[in-house]
């Protein structure tokens, strides 16, 4: 589990739920890499990345999050 940086938690919490308390976002890393299909719980923590056994980044790597178009 990776905590979402405090400055992005309100944005994460605004993503539409796909399940109780869970939302799907795209994480944008400081190196410019985009990580799609990331599951966020309660707008505060990343709990899963599609196709990955472990979350392949840390809180300090996160520059932004994006709510995918299909969820809007």
MDAnalysis code that builds the backbone (N, CA, C; Angstrom):
import MDAnalysis as mda
import numpy as np

u = mda.Universe.empty(216, n_residues=72, atom_resindex=np.repeat(np.arange(72), 3), trajectory=True)
u.add_TopologyAttr("name", ["N", "CA", "C"] * 72)
u.add_TopologyAttr("resid", np.arange(1, 73))
u.add_TopologyAttr("resname", ["UNK", "UNK", "UNK", "UNK", "UNK", "UNK", "UNK", "UNK", "UNK", "UNK", "UNK", "UNK", "UNK", "UNK", "UNK", "UNK", "UNK", "UNK", "UNK", "UNK", "UNK", "UNK", "UNK", "UNK", "UNK", "UNK", "UNK", "UNK", "UNK", "UNK", "UNK", "UNK", "UNK", "UNK", "UNK", "UNK", "UNK", "UNK", "UNK", "UNK", "UNK", "UNK", "UNK", "UNK", "UNK", "UNK", "UNK", "UNK", "UNK", "UNK", "UNK", "UNK", "UNK", "UNK", "UNK", "UNK", "UNK", "UNK", "UNK", "UNK", "UNK", "UNK", "UNK", "UNK", "UNK", "UNK", "UNK", "UNK", "UNK", "UNK", "UNK", "UNK"])
u.atoms.positions = np.array([
    [0.844, -1.172, 0.000],
    [0.000, 0.000, 0.000],
    [0.895, 1.244, 0.000],
    [0.501, 2.240, -0.791],
    [1.243, 3.486, -0.885],
    [0.277, 4.633, -0.592],
    [0.651, 5.508, 0.317],
    [-0.194, 6.651, 0.628],
    [-0.094, 7.686, -0.497],
    [-1.222, 8.277, -0.838],
    [-1.240, 9.358, -1.822],
    [-0.767, 10.618, -1.119],
    [0.116, 11.405, -1.766],
    [0.563, 12.643, -1.130],
    [-0.636, 13.507, -0.710],
    [-0.504, 14.153, 0.422],
    [-1.602, 14.953, 0.990],
    [-2.177, 15.941, -0.014],
    [-1.336, 16.583, -0.811],
    [-1.821, 17.611, -1.737],
    [-2.682, 17.037, -2.865],
    [-2.692, 15.706, -3.030],
    [-3.499, 15.071, -4.077],
    [-4.692, 14.284, -3.525],
    [-4.827, 14.206, -2.220],
    [-5.884, 13.376, -1.650],
    [-7.288, 13.885, -1.970],
    [-7.521, 15.194, -1.978],
    [-8.849, 15.708, -2.345],
    [-9.183, 15.361, -3.795],
    [-8.194, 15.470, -4.667],
    [-8.405, 15.130, -6.070],
    [-8.735, 13.644, -6.208],
    [-7.992, 12.795, -5.519],
    [-8.250, 11.355, -5.567],
    [-9.638, 11.029, -5.028],
    [-10.035, 11.702, -3.977],
    [-11.338, 11.449, -3.366],
    [-12.489, 11.861, -4.286],
    [-12.215, 12.727, -5.252],
    [-13.275, 13.180, -6.169],
    [-13.520, 12.205, -7.324],
    [-12.671, 11.199, -7.462],
    [-12.859, 10.208, -8.533],
    [-14.091, 9.361, -8.232],
    [-14.890, 9.064, -9.242],
    [-16.085, 8.243, -9.022],
    [-15.720, 6.841, -8.523],
    [-16.523, 6.346, -7.616],
    [-16.291, 5.010, -7.078],
    [-16.608, 3.929, -8.107],
    [-15.749, 2.920, -8.144],
    [-16.015, 1.735, -8.969],
    [-16.502, 0.593, -8.089],
    [-16.279, 0.742, -6.804],
    [-16.727, -0.199, -5.785],
    [-16.728, 0.593, -4.483],
    [-17.283, 0.047, -3.441],
    [-17.395, 0.773, -2.177],
    [-16.035, 1.300, -1.717],
    [-15.881, 2.635, -1.740],
    [-14.663, 3.277, -1.279],
    [-13.485, 3.217, -2.223],
    [-13.643, 2.590, -3.377],
    [-12.526, 2.421, -4.311],
    [-12.781, 3.173, -5.611],
    [-11.720, 3.747, -6.147],
    [-11.803, 4.471, -7.413],
    [-10.601, 4.101, -8.269],
    [-10.749, 4.288, -9.571],
    [-9.660, 3.999, -10.510],
    [-9.106, 5.331, -11.014],
    [-7.780, 5.472, -10.964],
    [-7.116, 6.678, -11.443],
    [-5.880, 6.291, -12.256],
    [-5.308, 7.272, -12.902],
    [-3.994, 7.135, -13.527],
    [-3.027, 7.951, -12.682],
    [-1.915, 7.353, -12.325],
    [-0.890, 8.050, -11.550],
    [0.178, 8.553, -12.519],
    [0.561, 9.799, -12.347],
    [1.627, 10.391, -13.151],
    [2.834, 10.563, -12.230],
    [3.923, 9.928, -12.626],
    [5.132, 9.963, -11.812],
    [5.997, 11.164, -12.161],
    [6.884, 11.511, -11.266],
    [7.779, 12.659, -11.483],
    [8.670, 12.486, -12.704],
    [8.938, 11.231, -13.102],
    [9.768, 10.990, -14.286],
    [8.957, 11.044, -15.582],
    [7.649, 11.358, -15.465],
    [6.786, 11.483, -16.637],
    [6.012, 10.225, -16.984],
    [6.364, 9.110, -16.387],
    [5.666, 7.853, -16.656],
    [4.233, 7.933, -16.138],
    [3.319, 7.362, -16.916],
    [1.912, 7.293, -16.538],
    [1.578, 5.847, -16.185],
    [0.949, 5.651, -15.053],
    [0.577, 4.312, -14.603],
    [-0.951, 4.259, -14.559],
    [-1.574, 3.605, -15.550],
    [-3.041, 3.544, -15.596],
    [-3.598, 2.448, -14.696],
    [-4.903, 2.498, -14.506],
    [-5.627, 1.448, -13.773],
    [-5.082, 1.213, -12.369],
    [-4.915, 2.309, -11.654],
    [-4.464, 2.259, -10.263],
    [-5.708, 2.384, -9.378],
    [-5.844, 1.491, -8.413],
    [-6.998, 1.500, -7.528],
    [-6.641, 2.240, -6.241],
    [-7.475, 3.238, -5.934],
    [-7.304, 4.095, -4.761],
    [-8.429, 3.790, -3.780],
    [-8.084, 3.660, -2.509],
    [-9.090, 3.438, -1.468],
    [-9.270, 4.702, -0.648],
    [-10.534, 5.116, -0.548],
    [-10.932, 6.253, 0.284],
    [-10.182, 7.547, -0.035],
    [-9.641, 7.660, -1.236],
    [-8.945, 8.879, -1.637],
    [-7.621, 9.095, -0.945],
    [-7.145, 8.085, -0.217],
    [-5.925, 8.277, 0.574],
    [-4.795, 7.315, 0.248],
    [-5.135, 6.128, -0.234],
    [-4.058, 5.161, -0.425],
    [-4.247, 4.344, -1.691],
    [-3.124, 4.010, -2.286],
    [-3.114, 3.171, -3.476],
    [-2.999, 1.731, -2.997],
    [-3.940, 0.908, -3.443],
    [-3.959, -0.474, -2.969],
    [-3.639, -1.499, -4.053],
    [-3.707, -1.097, -5.331],
    [-3.473, -2.057, -6.417],
    [-3.159, -1.325, -7.704],
    [-2.277, -1.910, -8.488],
    [-2.007, -1.460, -9.857],
    [-2.300, -2.643, -10.761],
    [-3.130, -2.439, -11.750],
    [-3.536, -3.519, -12.650],
    [-2.307, -4.186, -13.266],
    [-2.311, -5.515, -13.232],
    [-1.239, -6.285, -13.853],
    [0.049, -6.351, -13.058],
    [0.057, -5.819, -11.851],
    [1.272, -5.812, -11.025],
    [1.007, -6.546, -9.718],
    [1.978, -7.291, -9.257],
    [1.872, -7.937, -7.948],
    [2.136, -6.948, -6.824],
    [2.987, -5.970, -7.102],
    [3.330, -4.936, -6.123],
    [3.184, -3.571, -6.779],
    [3.012, -2.555, -5.969],
    [2.914, -1.187, -6.490],
    [4.331, -0.748, -6.880],
    [4.527, -0.381, -8.163],
    [5.884, -0.156, -8.662],
    [6.433, 1.259, -8.453],
    [5.927, 1.968, -7.448],
    [6.417, 3.316, -7.157],
    [6.132, 3.621, -5.693],
    [6.728, 4.704, -5.207],
    [6.515, 5.135, -3.821],
    [5.744, 6.455, -3.820],
    [5.343, 6.860, -2.640],
    [4.646, 8.140, -2.486],
    [5.488, 9.286, -3.047],
    [6.778, 9.235, -2.822],
    [7.662, 10.320, -3.273],
    [7.812, 10.381, -4.789],
    [7.437, 9.323, -5.498],
    [7.522, 9.299, -6.962],
    [6.318, 9.974, -7.629],
    [5.240, 10.187, -6.888],
    [3.976, 10.648, -7.470],
    [3.984, 12.161, -7.672],
    [3.734, 12.579, -8.920],
    [3.642, 14.007, -9.242],
    [2.197, 14.473, -9.311],
    [1.307, 13.605, -9.812],
    [-0.087, 13.986, -10.013],
    [-0.921, 12.721, -10.179],
    [-2.219, 12.889, -10.135],
    [-3.125, 11.818, -10.511],
    [-4.130, 12.387, -11.489],
    [-4.664, 11.497, -12.290],
    [-5.634, 11.894, -13.302],
    [-6.823, 10.944, -13.211],
    [-8.005, 11.517, -13.303],
    [-9.206, 10.694, -13.327],
    [-9.458, 10.338, -14.786],
    [-9.389, 9.049, -15.126],
    [-9.553, 8.658, -16.534],
    [-10.886, 9.112, -17.113],
    [-10.885, 9.420, -18.379],
    [-12.075, 9.932, -19.074],
    [-13.271, 9.012, -18.906],
    [-13.064, 7.711, -18.940],
    [-14.200, 6.780, -18.868],
    [-14.883, 6.804, -17.509],
    [-14.216, 7.367, -16.477],
    [-14.820, 7.427, -15.155],
    [-15.558, 8.749, -14.905],
    [-15.446, 9.674, -15.797],
    [-16.036, 10.995, -15.540],
    [-17.490, 11.018, -15.834],
])
